[in-house]
Amino acid sequence: MQNEELEEKITMLEELIQGFVARMTVVETEMPEFLKTFLQQYKETLDRIASRIETANKRYDDAKIQQQIDEVKKLVATVPKVIGVKTSHHFGAWSKSLIIGVVLCFVVTSLSVGTALYLNHQNDRLNDDAYNFWLVKALYPEVSKTIEKKLADDPKGLNQQAEKEIAKQEAITAAQAQAEQADKEQKAAKDNLEKVKAGK
């Protein structure tokens, strides 16, 4: 059965090829005839076109056109192939001096402002201490006289004793703050415990 189908397909292909061969022979024989008749019909038109092209060519002087082409070539040859561009940036002597001066002014201004703020803070602290001593002097004149006398007799010893007392007071204050914090935490823990017990 497959052989029969194959034979049918082969015969069909042979018929198609014979049809193509016949058509190609017709094209080969009739095409030159067609071209001959086409050329005969349009010979006058083609001759007119050719004559117009010749007259158009004669209107322009070939020597002038060639001269202009040569001038353009010379002009193109004189144009530099690479155009150098200055891309380096540098500071001149005046610019360097100006930048250095601005930077120095900025540094000096920053240092001056920082020093002024520090001295202002120190001045406020000293004013507070002076005011406190003035209150002691006004309210407790005997205590202030004793302090002045001890300061005149042994200033270093009195300063050391004062520093120790200040350190002791700061330690006491810190311990009190810790104790208060611990009390708050203990109270919060007790409140939390009572809430948990009440929730059961």
LINKA-V752643 format. One record per helix or strand of 3 or more residues. SS is the DSSP state (2 for helix, 1 for strand). FROM is the first residue (numbers start at 1). LEN is the number of residues. If there is no record, write none. Layout:
SS_FROM_LEN, SS_FROM_LEN
This chain:
2_2_40, 2_43_17, 2_62_17, 2_93_47, 2_141_13, 2_155_45
